[in-house]
């Protein structure tokens, strides 16, 4: 699997043998939010490190995620200037 590619449903990591199509590998996974998914209306999926059939799965991209977090922090800092 190449960088940025979507894994097939039952694809596993060649290094450790764990499934790739799981919540913990999804771009929308976030420990800080309720149900650990940033998408509204998604169904609860039990263990976050096992294969699932979520149609909204998007393989995480650390570069993209870091950029989104940087923008979010900047927006929060900007808005906090006027909240006093």
mmCIF file of the N, C-alpha and C atoms, coordinates in Angstrom:
data_MODEL
# 
_entry.id   MODEL 
# 
loop_
_atom_site.group_PDB 
_atom_site.id 
_atom_site.type_symbol 
_atom_site.label_atom_id 
_atom_site.label_alt_id 
_atom_site.label_comp_id 
_atom_site.label_asym_id 
_atom_site.label_entity_id 
_atom_site.label_seq_id 
_atom_site.pdbx_PDB_ins_code 
_atom_site.Cartn_x 
_atom_site.Cartn_y 
_atom_site.Cartn_z 
_atom_site.occupancy 
_atom_site.B_iso_or_equiv 
_atom_site.pdbx_formal_charge 
_atom_site.auth_seq_id 
_atom_site.auth_comp_id 
_atom_site.auth_asym_id 
_atom_site.auth_atom_id 
_atom_site.pdbx_PDB_model_num 
ATOM 1   N N  . UNK A 1 1  ? 0.856   -1.183 0.000  1.00 0.00 ? 1  UNK A N  1 
ATOM 2   C CA . UNK A 1 1  ? 0.000   0.000  0.000  1.00 0.00 ? 1  UNK A CA 1 
ATOM 3   C C  . UNK A 1 1  ? 0.888   1.226  0.000  1.00 0.00 ? 1  UNK A C  1 
ATOM 4   N N  . UNK A 1 2  ? 0.624   2.160  -0.872 1.00 0.00 ? 2  UNK A N  1 
ATOM 5   C CA . UNK A 1 2  ? 1.423   3.367  -0.968 1.00 0.00 ? 2  UNK A CA 1 
ATOM 6   C C  . UNK A 1 2  ? 0.904   4.489  -0.096 1.00 0.00 ? 2  UNK A C  1 
ATOM 7   N N  . UNK A 1 3  ? 1.664   5.527  0.014  1.00 0.00 ? 3  UNK A N  1 
ATOM 8   C CA . UNK A 1 3  ? 1.309   6.683  0.825  1.00 0.00 ? 3  UNK A CA 1 
ATOM 9   C C  . UNK A 1 3  ? 0.006   7.294  0.328  1.00 0.00 ? 3  UNK A C  1 
ATOM 10  N N  . UNK A 1 4  ? -0.921  7.526  1.228  1.00 0.00 ? 4  UNK A N  1 
ATOM 11  C CA . UNK A 1 4  ? -2.186  8.161  0.887  1.00 0.00 ? 4  UNK A CA 1 
ATOM 12  C C  . UNK A 1 4  ? -3.226  7.223  0.298  1.00 0.00 ? 4  UNK A C  1 
ATOM 13  N N  . UNK A 1 5  ? -2.882  5.956  0.128  1.00 0.00 ? 5  UNK A N  1 
ATOM 14  C CA . UNK A 1 5  ? -3.823  5.008  -0.468 1.00 0.00 ? 5  UNK A CA 1 
ATOM 15  C C  . UNK A 1 5  ? -4.825  4.522  0.578  1.00 0.00 ? 5  UNK A C  1 
ATOM 16  N N  . UNK A 1 6  ? -5.983  4.108  0.101  1.00 0.00 ? 6  UNK A N  1 
ATOM 17  C CA . UNK A 1 6  ? -7.006  3.534  0.971  1.00 0.00 ? 6  UNK A CA 1 
ATOM 18  C C  . UNK A 1 6  ? -6.781  2.024  1.021  1.00 0.00 ? 6  UNK A C  1 
ATOM 19  N N  . UNK A 1 7  ? -6.693  1.452  2.225  1.00 0.00 ? 7  UNK A N  1 
ATOM 20  C CA . UNK A 1 7  ? -6.516  -0.004 2.305  1.00 0.00 ? 7  UNK A CA 1 
ATOM 21  C C  . UNK A 1 7  ? -7.803  -0.729 1.922  1.00 0.00 ? 7  UNK A C  1 
ATOM 22  N N  . UNK A 1 8  ? -7.634  -1.906 1.383  1.00 0.00 ? 8  UNK A N  1 
ATOM 23  C CA . UNK A 1 8  ? -8.798  -2.745 1.116  1.00 0.00 ? 8  UNK A CA 1 
ATOM 24  C C  . UNK A 1 8  ? -9.356  -3.214 2.455  1.00 0.00 ? 8  UNK A C  1 
ATOM 25  N N  . UNK A 1 9  ? -10.576 -3.669 2.461  1.00 0.00 ? 9  UNK A N  1 
ATOM 26  C CA . UNK A 1 9  ? -11.280 -4.000 3.691  1.00 0.00 ? 9  UNK A CA 1 
ATOM 27  C C  . UNK A 1 9  ? -10.516 -4.970 4.593  1.00 0.00 ? 9  UNK A C  1 
ATOM 28  N N  . UNK A 1 10 ? -9.963  -6.005 4.051  1.00 0.00 ? 10 UNK A N  1 
ATOM 29  C CA . UNK A 1 10 ? -9.282  -7.008 4.879  1.00 0.00 ? 10 UNK A CA 1 
ATOM 30  C C  . UNK A 1 10 ? -7.761  -6.924 4.795  1.00 0.00 ? 10 UNK A C  1 
ATOM 31  N N  . UNK A 1 11 ? -7.243  -5.815 4.335  1.00 0.00 ? 11 UNK A N  1 
ATOM 32  C CA . UNK A 1 11 ? -5.799  -5.664 4.208  1.00 0.00 ? 11 UNK A CA 1 
ATOM 33  C C  . UNK A 1 11 ? -5.144  -5.526 5.578  1.00 0.00 ? 11 UNK A C  1 
ATOM 34  N N  . UNK A 1 12 ? -3.993  -6.152 5.728  1.00 0.00 ? 12 UNK A N  1 
ATOM 35  C CA . UNK A 1 12 ? -3.271  -6.112 7.003  1.00 0.00 ? 12 UNK A CA 1 
ATOM 36  C C  . UNK A 1 12 ? -1.883  -5.516 6.791  1.00 0.00 ? 12 UNK A C  1 
ATOM 37  N N  . UNK A 1 13 ? -1.315  -5.009 7.870  1.00 0.00 ? 13 UNK A N  1 
ATOM 38  C CA . UNK A 1 13 ? 0.032   -4.454 7.848  1.00 0.00 ? 13 UNK A CA 1 
ATOM 39  C C  . UNK A 1 13 ? 1.035   -5.581 7.620  1.00 0.00 ? 13 UNK A C  1 
ATOM 40  N N  . UNK A 1 14 ? 1.949   -5.365 6.692  1.00 0.00 ? 14 UNK A N  1 
ATOM 41  C CA . UNK A 1 14 ? 2.954   -6.387 6.409  1.00 0.00 ? 14 UNK A CA 1 
ATOM 42  C C  . UNK A 1 14 ? 3.938   -6.538 7.568  1.00 0.00 ? 14 UNK A C  1 
ATOM 43  N N  . UNK A 1 15 ? 4.104   -5.483 8.360  1.00 0.00 ? 15 UNK A N  1 
ATOM 44  C CA . UNK A 1 15 ? 5.057   -5.518 9.459  1.00 0.00 ? 15 UNK A CA 1 
ATOM 45  C C  . UNK A 1 15 ? 4.528   -6.205 10.709 1.00 0.00 ? 15 UNK A C  1 
ATOM 46  N N  . UNK A 1 16 ? 3.308   -5.867 11.105 1.00 0.00 ? 16 UNK A N  1 
ATOM 47  C CA . UNK A 1 16 ? 2.788   -6.387 12.382 1.00 0.00 ? 16 UNK A CA 1 
ATOM 48  C C  . UNK A 1 16 ? 1.580   -7.312 12.229 1.00 0.00 ? 16 UNK A C  1 
ATOM 49  N N  . UNK A 1 17 ? 0.977   -7.354 11.041 1.00 0.00 ? 17 UNK A N  1 
ATOM 50  C CA . UNK A 1 17 ? -0.147  -8.251 10.804 1.00 0.00 ? 17 UNK A CA 1 
ATOM 51  C C  . UNK A 1 17 ? -1.496  -7.738 11.284 1.00 0.00 ? 17 UNK A C  1 
ATOM 52  N N  . UNK A 1 18 ? -1.550  -6.490 11.775 1.00 0.00 ? 18 UNK A N  1 
ATOM 53  C CA . UNK A 1 18 ? -2.827  -5.933 12.243 1.00 0.00 ? 18 UNK A CA 1 
ATOM 54  C C  . UNK A 1 18 ? -3.607  -5.350 11.074 1.00 0.00 ? 18 UNK A C  1 
ATOM 55  N N  . UNK A 1 19 ? -4.923  -5.319 11.228 1.00 0.00 ? 19 UNK A N  1 
ATOM 56  C CA . UNK A 1 19 ? -5.793  -4.809 10.176 1.00 0.00 ? 19 UNK A CA 1 
ATOM 57  C C  . UNK A 1 19 ? -5.573  -3.309 9.981  1.00 0.00 ? 19 UNK A C  1 
ATOM 58  N N  . UNK A 1 20 ? -5.663  -2.859 8.747  1.00 0.00 ? 20 UNK A N  1 
ATOM 59  C CA . UNK A 1 20 ? -5.474  -1.442 8.440  1.00 0.00 ? 20 UNK A CA 1 
ATOM 60  C C  . UNK A 1 20 ? -6.799  -0.685 8.441  1.00 0.00 ? 20 UNK A C  1 
ATOM 61  N N  . UNK A 1 21 ? -7.895  -1.372 8.097  1.00 0.00 ? 21 UNK A N  1 
ATOM 62  C CA . UNK A 1 21 ? -9.207  -0.728 8.012  1.00 0.00 ? 21 UNK A CA 1 
ATOM 63  C C  . UNK A 1 21 ? -9.870  -0.768 9.385  1.00 0.00 ? 21 UNK A C  1 
ATOM 64  N N  . UNK A 1 22 ? -9.391  0.112  10.288 1.00 0.00 ? 22 UNK A N  1 
ATOM 65  C CA . UNK A 1 22 ? -9.935  0.175  11.645 1.00 0.00 ? 22 UNK A CA 1 
ATOM 66  C C  . UNK A 1 22 ? -9.994  1.637  12.078 1.00 0.00 ? 22 UNK A C  1 
ATOM 67  N N  . UNK A 1 23 ? -10.762 1.902  13.100 1.00 0.00 ? 23 UNK A N  1 
ATOM 68  C CA . UNK A 1 23 ? -10.961 3.282  13.560 1.00 0.00 ? 23 UNK A CA 1 
ATOM 69  C C  . UNK A 1 23 ? -9.654  3.994  13.872 1.00 0.00 ? 23 UNK A C  1 
ATOM 70  N N  . UNK A 1 24 ? -8.726  3.317  14.527 1.00 0.00 ? 24 UNK A N  1 
ATOM 71  C CA . UNK A 1 24 ? -7.482  3.968  14.931 1.00 0.00 ? 24 UNK A CA 1 
ATOM 72  C C  . UNK A 1 24 ? -6.645  4.427  13.742 1.00 0.00 ? 24 UNK A C  1 
ATOM 73  N N  . UNK A 1 25 ? -6.881  3.891  12.570 1.00 0.00 ? 25 UNK A N  1 
ATOM 74  C CA . UNK A 1 25 ? -6.165  4.312  11.369 1.00 0.00 ? 25 UNK A CA 1 
ATOM 75  C C  . UNK A 1 25 ? -6.958  5.314  10.541 1.00 0.00 ? 25 UNK A C  1 
ATOM 76  N N  . UNK A 1 26 ? -8.132  5.695  11.017 1.00 0.00 ? 26 UNK A N  1 
ATOM 77  C CA . UNK A 1 26 ? -9.008  6.582  10.262 1.00 0.00 ? 26 UNK A CA 1 
ATOM 78  C C  . UNK A 1 26 ? -8.697  8.052  10.545 1.00 0.00 ? 26 UNK A C  1 
ATOM 79  N N  . UNK A 1 27 ? -8.797  8.857  9.521  1.00 0.00 ? 27 UNK A N  1 
ATOM 80  C CA . UNK A 1 27 ? -8.583  10.298 9.641  1.00 0.00 ? 27 UNK A CA 1 
ATOM 81  C C  . UNK A 1 27 ? -9.574  10.935 10.609 1.00 0.00 ? 27 UNK A C  1 
ATOM 82  N N  . UNK A 1 28 ? -10.746 10.377 10.755 1.00 0.00 ? 28 UNK A N  1 
ATOM 83  C CA . UNK A 1 28 ? -11.800 10.947 11.592 1.00 0.00 ? 28 UNK A CA 1 
ATOM 84  C C  . UNK A 1 28 ? -11.733 10.491 13.051 1.00 0.00 ? 28 UNK A C  1 
ATOM 85  N N  . UNK A 1 29 ? -10.787 9.622  13.386 1.00 0.00 ? 29 UNK A N  1 
ATOM 86  C CA . UNK A 1 29 ? -10.643 9.118  14.751 1.00 0.00 ? 29 UNK A CA 1 
ATOM 87  C C  . UNK A 1 29 ? -9.992  10.179 15.630 1.00 0.00 ? 29 UNK A C  1 
ATOM 88  N N  . UNK A 1 30 ? -10.576 10.425 16.804 1.00 0.00 ? 30 UNK A N  1 
ATOM 89  C CA . UNK A 1 30 ? -10.032 11.424 17.730 1.00 0.00 ? 30 UNK A CA 1 
ATOM 90  C C  . UNK A 1 30 ? -10.447 11.059 19.155 1.00 0.00 ? 30 UNK A C  1 
ATOM 91  N N  . UNK A 1 31 ? -9.460  10.798 20.003 1.00 0.00 ? 31 UNK A N  1 
ATOM 92  C CA . UNK A 1 31 ? -9.753  10.451 21.400 1.00 0.00 ? 31 UNK A CA 1 
ATOM 93  C C  . UNK A 1 31 ? -10.472 11.571 22.140 1.00 0.00 ? 31 UNK A C  1 
ATOM 94  N N  . UNK A 1 32 ? -10.305 12.805 21.683 1.00 0.00 ? 32 UNK A N  1 
ATOM 95  C CA . UNK A 1 32 ? -10.821 13.967 22.416 1.00 0.00 ? 32 UNK A CA 1 
ATOM 96  C C  . UNK A 1 32 ? -12.313 14.220 22.214 1.00 0.00 ? 32 UNK A C  1 
ATOM 97  N N  . UNK A 1 33 ? -12.947 13.528 21.286 1.00 0.00 ? 33 UNK A N  1 
ATOM 98  C CA . UNK A 1 33 ? -14.364 13.776 21.036 1.00 0.00 ? 33 UNK A CA 1 
ATOM 99  C C  . UNK A 1 33 ? -15.211 12.583 21.469 1.00 0.00 ? 33 UNK A C  1 
ATOM 100 N N  . UNK A 1 34 ? -16.483 12.854 21.695 1.00 0.00 ? 34 UNK A N  1 
ATOM 101 C CA . UNK A 1 34 ? -17.415 11.807 22.088 1.00 0.00 ? 34 UNK A CA 1 
ATOM 102 C C  . UNK A 1 34 ? -17.462 10.723 21.020 1.00 0.00 ? 34 UNK A C  1 
ATOM 103 N N  . UNK A 1 35 ? -17.477 9.508  21.436 1.00 0.00 ? 35 UNK A N  1 
ATOM 104 C CA . UNK A 1 35 ? -17.524 8.334  20.562 1.00 0.00 ? 35 UNK A CA 1 
ATOM 105 C C  . UNK A 1 35 ? -16.274 8.193  19.707 1.00 0.00 ? 35 UNK A C  1 
ATOM 106 N N  . UNK A 1 36 ? -15.296 9.071  19.902 1.00 0.00 ? 36 UNK A N  1 
ATOM 107 C CA . UNK A 1 36 ? -13.990 9.042  19.253 1.00 0.00 ? 36 UNK A CA 1 
ATOM 108 C C  . UNK A 1 36 ? -14.052 9.156  17.726 1.00 0.00 ? 36 UNK A C  1 
ATOM 109 N N  . UNK A 1 37 ? -15.114 9.766  17.210 1.00 0.00 ? 37 UNK A N  1 
ATOM 110 C CA . UNK A 1 37 ? -15.249 9.978  15.767 1.00 0.00 ? 37 UNK A CA 1 
ATOM 111 C C  . UNK A 1 37 ? -15.697 11.415 15.528 1.00 0.00 ? 37 UNK A C  1 
ATOM 112 N N  . UNK A 1 38 ? -15.008 12.119 14.642 1.00 0.00 ? 38 UNK A N  1 
ATOM 113 C CA . UNK A 1 38 ? -15.340 13.512 14.378 1.00 0.00 ? 38 UNK A CA 1 
ATOM 114 C C  . UNK A 1 38 ? -16.523 13.679 13.436 1.00 0.00 ? 38 UNK A C  1 
ATOM 115 N N  . UNK A 1 39 ? -17.008 12.598 12.867 1.00 0.00 ? 39 UNK A N  1 
ATOM 116 C CA . UNK A 1 39 ? -18.158 12.663 11.964 1.00 0.00 ? 39 UNK A CA 1 
ATOM 117 C C  . UNK A 1 39 ? -19.450 12.515 12.752 1.00 0.00 ? 39 UNK A C  1 
ATOM 118 N N  . UNK A 1 40 ? -20.426 13.352 12.471 1.00 0.00 ? 40 UNK A N  1 
ATOM 119 C CA . UNK A 1 40 ? -21.724 13.252 13.117 1.00 0.00 ? 40 UNK A CA 1 
ATOM 120 C C  . UNK A 1 40 ? -22.509 12.087 12.529 1.00 0.00 ? 40 UNK A C  1 
ATOM 121 N N  . UNK A 1 41 ? -23.247 11.398 13.378 1.00 0.00 ? 41 UNK A N  1 
ATOM 122 C CA . UNK A 1 41 ? -24.164 10.368 12.913 1.00 0.00 ? 41 UNK A CA 1 
ATOM 123 C C  . UNK A 1 41 ? -23.549 9.024  12.593 1.00 0.00 ? 41 UNK A C  1 
ATOM 124 N N  . UNK A 1 42 ? -22.286 8.822  12.910 1.00 0.00 ? 42 UNK A N  1 
ATOM 125 C CA . UNK A 1 42 ? -21.706 7.508  12.647 1.00 0.00 ? 42 UNK A CA 1 
ATOM 126 C C  . UNK A 1 42 ? -22.122 6.545  13.755 1.00 0.00 ? 42 UNK A C  1 
ATOM 127 N N  . UNK A 1 43 ? -22.239 5.287  13.403 1.00 0.00 ? 43 UNK A N  1 
ATOM 128 C CA . UNK A 1 43 ? -22.638 4.275  14.370 1.00 0.00 ? 43 UNK A CA 1 
ATOM 129 C C  . UNK A 1 43 ? -21.449 3.906  15.247 1.00 0.00 ? 43 UNK A C  1 
ATOM 130 N N  . UNK A 1 44 ? -21.754 3.528  16.506 1.00 0.00 ? 44 UNK A N  1 
ATOM 131 C CA . UNK A 1 44 ? -20.704 3.106  17.424 1.00 0.00 ? 44 UNK A CA 1 
ATOM 132 C C  . UNK A 1 44 ? -20.115 1.793  16.929 1.00 0.00 ? 44 UNK A C  1 
ATOM 133 N N  . UNK A 1 45 ? -18.817 1.748  16.895 1.00 0.00 ? 45 UNK A N  1 
ATOM 134 C CA . UNK A 1 45 ? -18.092 0.536  16.543 1.00 0.00 ? 45 UNK A CA 1 
ATOM 135 C C  . UNK A 1 45 ? -17.263 0.180  17.763 1.00 0.00 ? 45 UNK A C  1 
ATOM 136 N N  . UNK A 1 46 ? -17.376 -1.027 18.240 1.00 0.00 ? 46 UNK A N  1 
ATOM 137 C CA . UNK A 1 46 ? -16.719 -1.468 19.463 1.00 0.00 ? 46 UNK A CA 1 
ATOM 138 C C  . UNK A 1 46 ? -15.235 -1.189 19.525 1.00 0.00 ? 46 UNK A C  1 
ATOM 139 N N  . UNK A 1 47 ? -14.418 -2.190 19.622 1.00 0.00 ? 47 UNK A N  1 
ATOM 140 C CA . UNK A 1 47 ? -12.983 -1.967 19.729 1.00 0.00 ? 47 UNK A CA 1 
ATOM 141 C C  . UNK A 1 47 ? -12.461 -1.160 18.539 1.00 0.00 ? 47 UNK A C  1 
ATOM 142 N N  . UNK A 1 48 ? -11.672 -0.165 18.828 1.00 0.00 ? 48 UNK A N  1 
ATOM 143 C CA . UNK A 1 48 ? -11.196 0.745  17.781 1.00 0.00 ? 48 UNK A CA 1 
ATOM 144 C C  . UNK A 1 48 ? -10.008 0.223  16.983 1.00 0.00 ? 48 UNK A C  1 
ATOM 145 N N  . UNK A 1 49 ? -9.461  -0.912 17.391 1.00 0.00 ? 49 UNK A N  1 
ATOM 146 C CA . UNK A 1 49 ? -8.281  -1.425 16.699 1.00 0.00 ? 49 UNK A CA 1 
ATOM 147 C C  . UNK A 1 49 ? -8.545  -2.716 15.920 1.00 0.00 ? 49 UNK A C  1 
ATOM 148 N N  . UNK A 1 50 ? -9.824  -3.033 15.691 1.00 0.00 ? 50 UNK A N  1 
ATOM 149 C CA . UNK A 1 50 ? -10.160 -4.220 14.901 1.00 0.00 ? 50 UNK A CA 1 
ATOM 150 C C  . UNK A 1 50 ? -10.867 -3.791 13.615 1.00 0.00 ? 50 UNK A C  1 
ATOM 151 N N  . UNK A 1 51 ? -10.886 -4.671 12.647 1.00 0.00 ? 51 UNK A N  1 
ATOM 152 C CA . UNK A 1 51 ? -11.486 -4.376 11.345 1.00 0.00 ? 51 UNK A CA 1 
ATOM 153 C C  . UNK A 1 51 ? -12.936 -3.945 11.503 1.00 0.00 ? 51 UNK A C  1 
ATOM 154 N N  . UNK A 1 52 ? -13.328 -2.942 10.714 1.00 0.00 ? 52 UNK A N  1 
ATOM 155 C CA . UNK A 1 52 ? -14.732 -2.530 10.704 1.00 0.00 ? 52 UNK A CA 1 
ATOM 156 C C  . UNK A 1 52 ? -15.181 -2.291 9.272  1.00 0.00 ? 52 UNK A C  1 
ATOM 157 N N  . UNK A 1 53 ? -16.462 -2.029 9.112  1.00 0.00 ? 53 UNK A N  1 
ATOM 158 C CA . UNK A 1 53 ? -17.045 -1.861 7.786  1.00 0.00 ? 53 UNK A CA 1 
ATOM 159 C C  . UNK A 1 53 ? -17.577 -0.446 7.584  1.00 0.00 ? 53 UNK A C  1 
ATOM 160 N N  . UNK A 1 54 ? -17.005 0.524  8.279  1.00 0.00 ? 54 UNK A N  1 
ATOM 161 C CA . UNK A 1 54 ? -17.464 1.911  8.194  1.00 0.00 ? 54 UNK A CA 1 
ATOM 162 C C  . UNK A 1 54 ? -17.253 2.444  6.776  1.00 0.00 ? 54 UNK A C  1 
ATOM 163 N N  . UNK A 1 55 ? -18.317 2.949  6.182  1.00 0.00 ? 55 UNK A N  1 
ATOM 164 C CA . UNK A 1 55 ? -18.245 3.479  4.822  1.00 0.00 ? 55 UNK A CA 1 
ATOM 165 C C  . UNK A 1 55 ? -17.553 4.838  4.767  1.00 0.00 ? 55 UNK A C  1 
ATOM 166 N N  . UNK A 1 56 ? -17.424 5.506  5.909  1.00 0.00 ? 56 UNK A N  1 
ATOM 167 C CA . UNK A 1 56 ? -16.783 6.819  5.959  1.00 0.00 ? 56 UNK A CA 1 
ATOM 168 C C  . UNK A 1 56 ? -15.293 6.741  6.268  1.00 0.00 ? 56 UNK A C  1 
ATOM 169 N N  . UNK A 1 57 ? -14.747 5.533  6.338  1.00 0.00 ? 57 UNK A N  1 
ATOM 170 C CA . UNK A 1 57 ? -13.333 5.356  6.651  1.00 0.00 ? 57 UNK A CA 1 
ATOM 171 C C  . UNK A 1 57 ? -12.461 6.089  5.641  1.00 0.00 ? 57 UNK A C  1 
ATOM 172 N N  . UNK A 1 58 ? -11.494 6.838  6.154  1.00 0.00 ? 58 UNK A N  1 
ATOM 173 C CA . UNK A 1 58 ? -10.502 7.510  5.318  1.00 0.00 ? 58 UNK A CA 1 
ATOM 174 C C  . UNK A 1 58 ? -9.151  7.319  5.992  1.00 0.00 ? 58 UNK A C  1 
ATOM 175 N N  . UNK A 1 59 ? -8.248  6.637  5.337  1.00 0.00 ? 59 UNK A N  1 
ATOM 176 C CA . UNK A 1 59 ? -6.937  6.360  5.935  1.00 0.00 ? 59 UNK A CA 1 
ATOM 177 C C  . UNK A 1 59 ? -6.302  7.661  6.386  1.00 0.00 ? 59 UNK A C  1 
ATOM 178 N N  . UNK A 1 60 ? -5.783  7.647  7.592  1.00 0.00 ? 60 UNK A N  1 
ATOM 179 C CA . UNK A 1 60 ? -5.177  8.847  8.151  1.00 0.00 ? 60 UNK A CA 1 
ATOM 180 C C  . UNK A 1 60 ? -3.964  9.269  7.337  1.00 0.00 ? 60 UNK A C  1 
ATOM 181 N N  . UNK A 1 61 ? -3.777  10.540 7.260  1.00 0.00 ? 61 UNK A N  1 
ATOM 182 C CA . UNK A 1 61 ? -2.645  11.141 6.566  1.00 0.00 ? 61 UNK A CA 1 
ATOM 183 C C  . UNK A 1 61 ? -2.046  12.117 7.573  1.00 0.00 ? 61 UNK A C  1 
ATOM 184 N N  . UNK A 1 62 ? -0.906  11.766 8.161  1.00 0.00 ? 62 UNK A N  1 
ATOM 185 C CA . UNK A 1 62 ? -0.342  12.559 9.252  1.00 0.00 ? 62 UNK A CA 1 
ATOM 186 C C  . UNK A 1 62 ? -0.019  13.982 8.831  1.00 0.00 ? 62 UNK A C  1 
ATOM 187 N N  . UNK A 1 63 ? 0.382   14.201 7.593  1.00 0.00 ? 63 UNK A N  1 
ATOM 188 C CA . UNK A 1 63 ? 0.686   15.549 7.121  1.00 0.00 ? 63 UNK A CA 1 
ATOM 189 C C  . UNK A 1 63 ? -0.592  16.383 7.065  1.00 0.00 ? 63 UNK A C  1 
ATOM 190 N N  . UNK A 1 64 ? -1.640  15.805 6.495  1.00 0.00 ? 64 UNK A N  1 
ATOM 191 C CA . UNK A 1 64 ? -2.930  16.499 6.396  1.00 0.00 ? 64 UNK A CA 1 
ATOM 192 C C  . UNK A 1 64 ? -3.508  16.783 7.778  1.00 0.00 ? 64 UNK A C  1 
ATOM 193 N N  . UNK A 1 65 ? -3.434  15.793 8.668  1.00 0.00 ? 65 UNK A N  1 
ATOM 194 C CA . UNK A 1 65 ? -3.981  15.951 10.010 1.00 0.00 ? 65 UNK A CA 1 
ATOM 195 C C  . UNK A 1 65 ? -3.225  17.033 10.781 1.00 0.00 ? 65 UNK A C  1 
ATOM 196 N N  . UNK A 1 66 ? -1.906  17.071 10.665 1.00 0.00 ? 66 UNK A N  1 
ATOM 197 C CA . UNK A 1 66 ? -1.104  18.086 11.344 1.00 0.00 ? 66 UNK A CA 1 
ATOM 198 C C  . UNK A 1 66 ? -1.455  19.478 10.835 1.00 0.00 ? 66 UNK A C  1 
ATOM 199 N N  . UNK A 1 67 ? -1.661  19.609 9.524  1.00 0.00 ? 67 UNK A N  1 
ATOM 200 C CA . UNK A 1 67 ? -2.030  20.908 8.951  1.00 0.00 ? 67 UNK A CA 1 
ATOM 201 C C  . UNK A 1 67 ? -3.398  21.347 9.451  1.00 0.00 ? 67 UNK A C  1 
ATOM 202 N N  . UNK A 1 68 ? -4.351  20.433 9.519  1.00 0.00 ? 68 UNK A N  1 
ATOM 203 C CA . UNK A 1 68 ? -5.691  20.778 10.009 1.00 0.00 ? 68 UNK A CA 1 
ATOM 204 C C  . UNK A 1 68 ? -5.646  21.198 11.479 1.00 0.00 ? 68 UNK A C  1 
ATOM 205 N N  . UNK A 1 69 ? -4.834  20.506 12.282 1.00 0.00 ? 69 UNK A N  1 
ATOM 206 C CA . UNK A 1 69 ? -4.711  20.862 13.696 1.00 0.00 ? 69 UNK A CA 1 
ATOM 207 C C  . UNK A 1 69 ? -4.060  22.225 13.866 1.00 0.00 ? 69 UNK A C  1 
ATOM 208 N N  . UNK A 1 70 ? -3.086  22.542 13.025 1.00 0.00 ? 70 UNK A N  1 
ATOM 209 C CA . UNK A 1 70 ? -2.422  23.849 13.079 1.00 0.00 ? 70 UNK A CA 1 
ATOM 210 C C  . UNK A 1 70 ? -3.415  24.962 12.756 1.00 0.00 ? 70 UNK A C  1 
ATOM 211 N N  . UNK A 1 71 ? -4.236  24.766 11.747 1.00 0.00 ? 71 UNK A N  1 
ATOM 212 C CA . UNK A 1 71 ? -5.257  25.748 11.377 1.00 0.00 ? 71 UNK A CA 1 
ATOM 213 C C  . UNK A 1 71 ? -6.267  25.908 12.503 1.00 0.00 ? 71 UNK A C  1 
ATOM 214 N N  . UNK A 1 72 ? -6.685  24.799 13.089 1.00 0.00 ? 72 UNK A N  1 
ATOM 215 C CA . UNK A 1 72 ? -7.651  24.839 14.189 1.00 0.00 ? 72 UNK A CA 1 
ATOM 216 C C  . UNK A 1 72 ? -7.105  25.608 15.385 1.00 0.00 ? 72 UNK A C  1 
ATOM 217 N N  . UNK A 1 73 ? -5.849  25.369 15.742 1.00 0.00 ? 73 UNK A N  1 
ATOM 218 C CA . UNK A 1 73 ? -5.234  26.096 16.862 1.00 0.00 ? 73 UNK A CA 1 
ATOM 219 C C  . UNK A 1 73 ? -5.141  27.583 16.549 1.00 0.00 ? 73 UNK A C  1 
ATOM 220 N N  . UNK A 1 74 ? -4.790  27.926 15.325 1.00 0.00 ? 74 UNK A N  1 
ATOM 221 C CA . UNK A 1 74 ? -4.678  29.331 14.930 1.00 0.00 ? 74 UNK A CA 1 
ATOM 222 C C  . UNK A 1 74 ? -6.041  30.014 14.980 1.00 0.00 ? 74 UNK A C  1 
ATOM 223 N N  . UNK A 1 75 ? -7.074  29.331 14.516 1.00 0.00 ? 75 UNK A N  1 
ATOM 224 C CA . UNK A 1 75 ? -8.425  29.905 14.564 1.00 0.00 ? 75 UNK A CA 1 
ATOM 225 C C  . UNK A 1 75 ? -8.883  30.111 16.000 1.00 0.00 ? 75 UNK A C  1 
ATOM 226 N N  . UNK A 1 76 ? -8.592  29.152 16.862 1.00 0.00 ? 76 UNK A N  1 
ATOM 227 C CA . UNK A 1 76 ? -8.964  29.279 18.273 1.00 0.00 ? 76 UNK A CA 1 
ATOM 228 C C  . UNK A 1 76 ? -8.250  30.452 18.915 1.00 0.00 ? 76 UNK A C  1 
ATOM 229 N N  . UNK A 1 77 ? -6.972  30.603 18.633 1.00 0.00 ? 77 UNK A N  1 
ATOM 230 C CA . UNK A 1 77 ? -6.205  31.719 19.192 1.00 0.00 ? 77 UNK A CA 1 
ATOM 231 C C  . UNK A 1 77 ? -6.747  33.047 18.685 1.00 0.00 ? 77 UNK A C  1 
ATOM 232 N N  . UNK A 1 78 ? -7.094  33.107 17.409 1.00 0.00 ? 78 UNK A N  1 
ATOM 233 C CA . UNK A 1 78 ? -7.633  34.327 16.817 1.00 0.00 ? 78 UNK A CA 1 
ATOM 234 C C  . UNK A 1 78 ? -8.964  34.704 17.475 1.00 0.00 ? 78 UNK A C  1 
ATOM 235 N N  . UNK A 1 79 ? -9.871  33.727 17.617 1.00 0.00 ? 79 UNK A N  1 
ATOM 236 C CA . UNK A 1 79 ? -11.175 33.988 18.205 1.00 0.00 ? 79 UNK A CA 1 
ATOM 237 C C  . UNK A 1 79 ? -11.077 34.347 19.684 1.00 0.00 ? 79 UNK A C  1 
ATOM 238 N N  . UNK A 1 80 ? -10.076 33.802 20.379 1.00 0.00 ? 80 UNK A N  1 
ATOM 239 C CA . UNK A 1 80 ? -9.943  34.102 21.801 1.00 0.00 ? 80 UNK A CA 1 
ATOM 240 C C  . UNK A 1 80 ? -9.516  35.542 22.046 1.00 0.00 ? 80 UNK A C  1 
ATOM 241 N N  . UNK A 1 81 ? -8.993  36.201 21.040 1.00 0.00 ? 81 UNK A N  1 
ATOM 242 C CA . UNK A 1 81 ? -8.596  37.617 21.183 1.00 0.00 ? 81 UNK A CA 1 
ATOM 243 C C  . UNK A 1 81 ? -9.797  38.507 21.451 1.00 0.00 ? 81 UNK A C  1 
ATOM 244 N N  . UNK A 1 82 ? -10.966 38.126 20.946 1.00 0.00 ? 82 UNK A N  1 
ATOM 245 C CA . UNK A 1 82 ? -12.162 38.952 21.066 1.00 0.00 ? 82 UNK A CA 1 
ATOM 246 C C  . UNK A 1 82 ? -13.178 38.428 22.078 1.00 0.00 ? 82 UNK A C  1 
ATOM 247 N N  . UNK A 1 83 ? -12.828 37.372 22.800 1.00 0.00 ? 83 UNK A N  1 
ATOM 248 C CA . UNK A 1 83 ? -13.764 36.777 23.746 1.00 0.00 ? 83 UNK A CA 1 
ATOM 249 C C  . UNK A 1 83 ? -13.740 37.431 25.122 1.00 0.00 ? 83 UNK A C  1 
ATOM 250 N N  . UNK A 1 84 ? -12.930 38.420 25.338 1.00 0.00 ? 84 UNK A N  1 
ATOM 251 C CA . UNK A 1 84 ? -12.796 39.024 26.652 1.00 0.00 ? 84 UNK A CA 1 
ATOM 252 C C  . UNK A 1 84 ? -13.846 40.056 26.915 1.00 0.00 ? 84 UNK A C  1 
# 
